[in-house]
Amino acid sequence: MNSQCCGFYSATGVIFMTFVYVMLSTQPFFITGIDNVEEARSNAFGAMIMFCVTFAISAVLISKEQKSSTAREYDTGAEDHNPLNVDLKNNYGSVPTDSY
């Protein structure tokens, strides 16, 4: 479950940082308060790469979790085992006559 959360977070980060990188590359005048556009673009690209690496690690962990969960087999016992000793297959809804 943690790898799925981390994968979603990193995928969102990749999308956002790609948007920031494209904006800094094509139209930096729309983003105010940046003194050095080249440094900001480099930092956005670095953050995007880190989110990509985190997403790749999360994807590997998700695939490992799915493989390990499908490989498990649980022994549920015999199919006709009934711990309550009630015959639900043949007498479902009927009233037992010997209890009166």
VMD Tcl script that builds the backbone (N, CA, C; Angstrom):
set m [mol new atoms 300]
animate dup $m
set s [atomselect $m all]
$s set {name element resname resid chain x y z} {
  {N N MET 1 A 0.823 -1.190 0.000}
  {CA C MET 1 A 0.000 0.000 0.000}
  {C C MET 1 A 0.871 1.258 0.000}
  {N N ASN 2 A 1.969 1.228 0.739}
  {CA C ASN 2 A 2.836 2.398 0.789}
  {C C ASN 2 A 3.460 2.697 -0.560}
  {N N SER 3 A 3.794 1.648 -1.311}
  {CA C SER 3 A 4.396 1.882 -2.618}
  {C C SER 3 A 3.377 2.481 -3.592}
  {N N GLN 4 A 2.101 2.148 -3.427}
  {CA C GLN 4 A 1.074 2.750 -4.279}
  {C C GLN 4 A 0.905 4.232 -3.962}
  {N N CYS 5 A 0.935 4.571 -2.694}
  {CA C CYS 5 A 0.830 5.979 -2.289}
  {C C CYS 5 A 2.036 6.763 -2.791}
  {N N CYS 6 A 3.210 6.168 -2.634}
  {CA C CYS 6 A 4.437 6.830 -3.085}
  {C C CYS 6 A 4.450 6.958 -4.610}
  {N N GLY 7 A 3.949 5.951 -5.301}
  {CA C GLY 7 A 3.873 6.009 -6.759}
  {C C GLY 7 A 2.936 7.101 -7.240}
  {N N PHE 8 A 1.791 7.238 -6.577}
  {CA C PHE 8 A 0.849 8.302 -6.949}
  {C C PHE 8 A 1.455 9.674 -6.690}
  {N N TYR 9 A 2.108 9.821 -5.545}
  {CA C TYR 9 A 2.741 11.098 -5.197}
  {C C TYR 9 A 3.832 11.451 -6.206}
  {N N SER 10 A 4.669 10.465 -6.555}
  {CA C SER 10 A 5.763 10.759 -7.477}
  {C C SER 10 A 5.254 10.997 -8.896}
  {N N ALA 11 A 4.186 10.327 -9.305}
  {CA C ALA 11 A 3.611 10.588 -10.627}
  {C C ALA 11 A 3.065 12.016 -10.697}
  {N N THR 12 A 2.420 12.437 -9.620}
  {CA C THR 12 A 1.925 13.813 -9.567}
  {C C THR 12 A 3.094 14.798 -9.599}
  {N N GLY 13 A 4.167 14.478 -8.897}
  {CA C GLY 13 A 5.349 15.332 -8.901}
  {C C GLY 13 A 5.994 15.425 -10.271}
  {N N VAL 14 A 6.034 14.307 -10.996}
  {CA C VAL 14 A 6.598 14.323 -12.353}
  {C C VAL 14 A 5.782 15.240 -13.253}
  {N N ILE 15 A 4.468 15.133 -13.171}
  {CA C ILE 15 A 3.601 15.975 -14.016}
  {C C ILE 15 A 3.790 17.453 -13.667}
  {N N PHE 16 A 3.801 17.769 -12.377}
  {CA C PHE 16 A 3.930 19.157 -11.968}
  {C C PHE 16 A 5.297 19.732 -12.342}
  {N N MET 17 A 6.358 18.972 -12.069}
  {CA C MET 17 A 7.693 19.495 -12.362}
  {C C MET 17 A 7.947 19.586 -13.863}
  {N N THR 18 A 7.312 18.710 -14.643}
  {CA C THR 18 A 7.398 18.846 -16.101}
  {C C THR 18 A 6.751 20.156 -16.539}
  {N N PHE 19 A 5.603 20.465 -15.939}
  {CA C PHE 19 A 4.926 21.730 -16.247}
  {C C PHE 19 A 5.805 22.923 -15.869}
  {N N VAL 20 A 6.420 22.871 -14.687}
  {CA C VAL 20 A 7.281 23.973 -14.240}
  {C C VAL 20 A 8.489 24.111 -15.163}
  {N N TYR 21 A 9.098 22.991 -15.526}
  {CA C TYR 21 A 10.267 23.025 -16.409}
  {C C TYR 21 A 9.909 23.605 -17.781}
  {N N VAL 22 A 8.773 23.192 -18.322}
  {CA C VAL 22 A 8.350 23.714 -19.629}
  {C C VAL 22 A 8.057 25.209 -19.533}
  {N N MET 23 A 7.402 25.612 -18.456}
  {CA C MET 23 A 7.118 27.042 -18.288}
  {C C MET 23 A 8.406 27.855 -18.148}
  {N N LEU 24 A 9.379 27.340 -17.415}
  {CA C LEU 24 A 10.643 28.066 -17.261}
  {C C LEU 24 A 11.459 28.060 -18.548}
  {N N SER 25 A 11.253 27.062 -19.375}
  {CA C SER 25 A 11.999 26.997 -20.638}
  {C C SER 25 A 11.381 27.865 -21.718}
  {N N THR 26 A 10.066 27.912 -21.773}
  {CA C THR 26 A 9.406 28.611 -22.882}
  {C C THR 26 A 8.927 30.009 -22.507}
  {N N GLN 27 A 8.349 30.161 -21.312}
  {CA C GLN 27 A 7.763 31.447 -20.930}
  {C C GLN 27 A 8.116 31.802 -19.487}
  {N N PRO 28 A 9.377 32.081 -19.191}
  {CA C PRO 28 A 9.762 32.352 -17.796}
  {C C PRO 28 A 9.211 33.668 -17.256}
  {N N PHE 29 A 8.754 34.545 -18.127}
  {CA C PHE 29 A 8.246 35.839 -17.662}
  {C C PHE 29 A 6.896 35.699 -16.966}
  {N N PHE 30 A 6.218 34.547 -17.108}
  {CA C PHE 30 A 4.956 34.328 -16.403}
  {C C PHE 30 A 5.176 33.909 -14.943}
  {N N ILE 31 A 6.381 33.503 -14.592}
  {CA C ILE 31 A 6.686 33.103 -13.222}
  {C C ILE 31 A 7.519 34.211 -12.598}
  {N N THR 32 A 6.914 34.887 -11.639}
  {CA C THR 32 A 7.584 36.045 -11.037}
  {C C THR 32 A 8.377 35.634 -9.813}
  {N N GLY 33 A 9.321 36.469 -9.446}
  {CA C GLY 33 A 10.101 36.264 -8.240}
  {C C GLY 33 A 11.324 35.388 -8.421}
  {N N ILE 34 A 11.692 35.094 -9.653}
  {CA C ILE 34 A 12.864 34.265 -9.913}
  {C C ILE 34 A 13.984 35.170 -10.399}
  {N N ASP 35 A 15.119 35.132 -9.675}
  {CA C ASP 35 A 16.263 35.962 -10.049}
  {C C ASP 35 A 17.075 35.325 -11.173}
  {N N ASN 36 A 17.304 34.037 -11.083}
  {CA C ASN 36 A 18.120 33.346 -12.073}
  {C C ASN 36 A 17.276 32.235 -12.710}
  {N N VAL 37 A 16.826 32.471 -13.927}
  {CA C VAL 37 A 15.936 31.525 -14.613}
  {C C VAL 37 A 16.671 30.232 -14.955}
  {N N GLU 38 A 17.930 30.325 -15.312}
  {CA C GLU 38 A 18.695 29.123 -15.666}
  {C C GLU 38 A 18.838 28.184 -14.464}
  {N N GLU 39 A 19.112 28.757 -13.309}
  {CA C GLU 39 A 19.233 27.938 -12.097}
  {C C GLU 39 A 17.891 27.319 -11.715}
  {N N ALA 40 A 16.816 28.085 -11.835}
  {CA C ALA 40 A 15.481 27.567 -11.526}
  {C C ALA 40 A 15.104 26.441 -12.486}
  {N N ARG 41 A 15.435 26.592 -13.766}
  {CA C ARG 41 A 15.140 25.555 -14.758}
  {C C ARG 41 A 15.941 24.287 -14.445}
  {N N SER 42 A 17.205 24.458 -14.061}
  {CA C SER 42 A 18.044 23.311 -13.701}
  {C C SER 42 A 17.506 22.609 -12.463}
  {N N ASN 43 A 17.069 23.357 -11.475}
  {CA C ASN 43 A 16.499 22.767 -10.268}
  {C C ASN 43 A 15.185 22.049 -10.558}
  {N N ALA 44 A 14.362 22.614 -11.425}
  {CA C ALA 44 A 13.101 21.963 -11.793}
  {C C ALA 44 A 13.376 20.653 -12.529}
  {N N PHE 45 A 14.376 20.646 -13.392}
  {CA C PHE 45 A 14.718 19.421 -14.114}
  {C C PHE 45 A 15.250 18.358 -13.149}
  {N N GLY 46 A 16.082 18.758 -12.200}
  {CA C GLY 46 A 16.599 17.823 -11.205}
  {C C GLY 46 A 15.498 17.224 -10.351}
  {N N ALA 47 A 14.541 18.058 -9.947}
  {CA C ALA 47 A 13.413 17.561 -9.158}
  {C C ALA 47 A 12.560 16.607 -9.976}
  {N N MET 48 A 12.381 16.918 -11.266}
  {CA C MET 48 A 11.601 16.038 -12.138}
  {C C MET 48 A 12.282 14.680 -12.264}
  {N N ILE 49 A 13.608 14.664 -12.401}
  {CA C ILE 49 A 14.345 13.406 -12.505}
  {C C ILE 49 A 14.212 12.606 -11.205}
  {N N MET 50 A 14.296 13.275 -10.072}
  {CA C MET 50 A 14.154 12.574 -8.787}
  {C C MET 50 A 12.758 11.977 -8.628}
  {N N PHE 51 A 11.733 12.698 -9.063}
  {CA C PHE 51 A 10.379 12.145 -9.031}
  {C C PHE 51 A 10.265 10.940 -9.977}
  {N N CYS 52 A 10.940 10.996 -11.120}
  {CA C CYS 52 A 10.933 9.860 -12.050}
  {C C CYS 52 A 11.595 8.632 -11.426}
  {N N VAL 53 A 12.710 8.836 -10.741}
  {CA C VAL 53 A 13.401 7.727 -10.080}
  {C C VAL 53 A 12.520 7.142 -8.978}
  {N N THR 54 A 11.881 8.005 -8.197}
  {CA C THR 54 A 10.993 7.537 -7.138}
  {C C THR 54 A 9.809 6.772 -7.719}
  {N N PHE 55 A 9.280 7.240 -8.844}
  {CA C PHE 55 A 8.175 6.537 -9.483}
  {C C PHE 55 A 8.618 5.174 -9.997}
  {N N ALA 56 A 9.815 5.091 -10.561}
  {CA C ALA 56 A 10.312 3.812 -11.067}
  {C C ALA 56 A 10.498 2.816 -9.920}
  {N N ILE 57 A 11.046 3.264 -8.814}
  {CA C ILE 57 A 11.204 2.383 -7.652}
  {C C ILE 57 A 9.846 1.925 -7.136}
  {N N SER 58 A 8.882 2.830 -7.090}
  {CA C SER 58 A 7.539 2.473 -6.638}
  {C C SER 58 A 6.894 1.470 -7.576}
  {N N ALA 59 A 7.086 1.635 -8.875}
  {CA C ALA 59 A 6.511 0.696 -9.843}
  {C C ALA 59 A 7.099 -0.703 -9.673}
  {N N VAL 60 A 8.400 -0.773 -9.416}
  {CA C VAL 60 A 9.036 -2.081 -9.183}
  {C C VAL 60 A 8.468 -2.720 -7.920}
  {N N LEU 61 A 8.328 -1.948 -6.862}
  {CA C LEU 61 A 7.790 -2.489 -5.615}
  {C C LEU 61 A 6.333 -2.913 -5.753}
  {N N ILE 62 A 5.546 -2.157 -6.508}
  {CA C ILE 62 A 4.154 -2.532 -6.734}
  {C C ILE 62 A 4.078 -3.850 -7.492}
  {N N SER 63 A 4.918 -4.019 -8.507}
  {CA C SER 63 A 4.890 -5.271 -9.269}
  {C C SER 63 A 5.355 -6.446 -8.416}
  {N N LYS 64 A 6.339 -6.225 -7.529}
  {CA C LYS 64 A 6.773 -7.293 -6.629}
  {C C LYS 64 A 5.676 -7.668 -5.645}
  {N N GLU 65 A 4.948 -6.674 -5.137}
  {CA C GLU 65 A 3.846 -6.949 -4.214}
  {C C GLU 65 A 2.741 -7.740 -4.897}
  {N N GLN 66 A 2.450 -7.410 -6.145}
  {CA C GLN 66 A 1.400 -8.130 -6.867}
  {C C GLN 66 A 1.812 -9.562 -7.156}
  {N N LYS 67 A 3.068 -9.778 -7.488}
  {CA C LYS 67 A 3.544 -11.134 -7.754}
  {C C LYS 67 A 3.529 -11.975 -6.488}
  {N N SER 68 A 3.925 -11.383 -5.372}
  {CA C SER 68 A 3.964 -12.150 -4.133}
  {C C SER 68 A 2.561 -12.417 -3.591}
  {N N SER 69 A 1.616 -11.542 -3.834}
  {CA C SER 69 A 0.261 -11.770 -3.332}
  {C C SER 69 A -0.474 -12.822 -4.159}
  {N N THR 70 A -0.162 -12.951 -5.450}
  {CA C THR 70 A -0.827 -13.969 -6.257}
  {C C THR 70 A -0.182 -15.334 -6.062}
  {N N ALA 71 A 1.037 -15.382 -5.548}
  {CA C ALA 71 A 1.713 -16.655 -5.364}
  {C C ALA 71 A 1.254 -17.355 -4.085}
  {N N ARG 72 A 0.618 -16.661 -3.195}
  {CA C ARG 72 A 0.168 -17.261 -1.945}
  {C C ARG 72 A -1.074 -18.109 -2.187}
  {N N GLU 73 A -1.081 -19.266 -1.559}
  {CA C GLU 73 A -2.264 -20.117 -1.597}
  {C C GLU 73 A -2.653 -20.412 -0.163}
  {N N TYR 74 A -3.916 -20.313 0.102}
  {CA C TYR 74 A -4.399 -20.527 1.448}
  {C C TYR 74 A -5.172 -21.836 1.489}
  {N N ASP 75 A -4.913 -22.623 2.521}
  {CA C ASP 75 A -5.630 -23.873 2.717}
  {C C ASP 75 A -6.869 -23.578 3.537}
  {N N THR 76 A -8.017 -23.636 2.905}
  {CA C THR 76 A -9.259 -23.322 3.593}
  {C C THR 76 A -9.937 -24.565 4.141}
  {N N GLY 77 A -9.319 -25.706 3.970}
  {CA C GLY 77 A -9.909 -26.934 4.486}
  {C C GLY 77 A -10.784 -27.592 3.442}
  {N N ALA 78 A -11.448 -28.617 3.859}
  {CA C ALA 78 A -12.326 -29.352 2.944}
  {C C ALA 78 A -13.536 -28.500 2.602}
  {N N GLU 79 A -14.036 -28.702 1.409}
  {CA C GLU 79 A -15.173 -27.901 0.956}
  {C C GLU 79 A -16.438 -28.241 1.727}
  {N N ASP 80 A -16.587 -29.490 2.128}
  {CA C ASP 80 A -17.801 -29.887 2.829}
  {C C ASP 80 A -17.687 -29.719 4.342}
  {N N HIS 81 A -16.572 -29.145 4.823}
  {CA C HIS 81 A -16.402 -28.911 6.263}
  {C C HIS 81 A -17.324 -27.787 6.695}
  {N N ASN 82 A -18.095 -28.038 7.741}
  {CA C ASN 82 A -19.035 -27.047 8.231}
  {C C ASN 82 A -18.846 -26.923 9.739}
  {N N PRO 83 A -18.218 -25.845 10.205}
  {CA C PRO 83 A -17.941 -25.737 11.633}
  {C C PRO 83 A -19.202 -25.561 12.477}
  {N N LEU 84 A -20.290 -25.130 11.907}
  {CA C LEU 84 A -21.529 -24.953 12.660}
  {C C LEU 84 A -22.399 -26.204 12.639}
  {N N ASN 85 A -21.999 -27.203 11.859}
  {CA C ASN 85 A -22.735 -28.449 11.728}
  {C C ASN 85 A -24.166 -28.200 11.241}
  {N N VAL 86 A -24.300 -27.339 10.255}
  {CA C VAL 86 A -25.597 -27.004 9.681}
  {C C VAL 86 A -25.542 -27.347 8.201}
  {N N ASP 87 A -26.572 -27.999 7.716}
  {CA C ASP 87 A -26.619 -28.372 6.305}
  {C C ASP 87 A -27.338 -27.268 5.538}
  {N N LEU 88 A -26.563 -26.266 5.083}
  {CA C LEU 88 A -27.168 -25.124 4.393}
  {C C LEU 88 A -27.443 -25.415 2.924}
  {N N LYS 89 A -26.764 -26.394 2.360}
  {CA C LYS 89 A -26.955 -26.668 0.938}
  {C C LYS 89 A -28.301 -27.335 0.661}
  {N N ASN 90 A -28.723 -28.236 1.536}
  {CA C ASN 90 A -29.950 -28.997 1.268}
  {C C ASN 90 A -31.162 -28.469 2.027}
  {N N ASN 91 A -30.967 -27.961 3.214}
  {CA C ASN 91 A -32.109 -27.585 4.051}
  {C C ASN 91 A -32.113 -26.104 4.409}
  {N N TYR 92 A -31.720 -25.275 3.503}
  {CA C TYR 92 A -31.667 -23.849 3.801}
  {C C TYR 92 A -33.078 -23.299 3.958}
  {N N GLY 93 A -33.366 -22.678 5.076}
  {CA C GLY 93 A -34.643 -22.058 5.323}
  {C C GLY 93 A -35.666 -22.984 5.937}
  {N N SER 94 A -35.380 -24.271 6.050}
  {CA C SER 94 A -36.346 -25.189 6.639}
  {C C SER 94 A -36.159 -25.255 8.150}
  {N N VAL 95 A -37.212 -25.588 8.840}
  {CA C VAL 95 A -37.204 -25.689 10.300}
  {C C VAL 95 A -36.950 -27.139 10.661}
  {N N PRO 96 A -35.996 -27.421 11.531}
  {CA C PRO 96 A -35.791 -28.815 11.941}
  {C C PRO 96 A -36.974 -29.318 12.764}
  {N N THR 97 A -37.411 -30.512 12.466}
  {CA C THR 97 A -38.620 -31.051 13.117}
  {C C THR 97 A -38.322 -31.709 14.453}
  {N N ASP 98 A -37.089 -32.057 14.687}
  {CA C ASP 98 A -36.804 -32.763 15.931}
  {C C ASP 98 A -36.559 -31.817 17.106}
  {N N SER 99 A -36.665 -30.522 16.937}
  {CA C SER 99 A -36.422 -29.590 18.034}
  {C C SER 99 A -37.672 -29.236 18.805}
  {N N TYR 100 A -38.845 -29.785 18.437}
  {CA C TYR 100 A -40.080 -29.444 19.150}
  {C C TYR 100 A -40.309 -30.358 20.291}
}
mol reanalyze $m
mol bondsrecalc $m
mol representation Tube
mol addrep $m
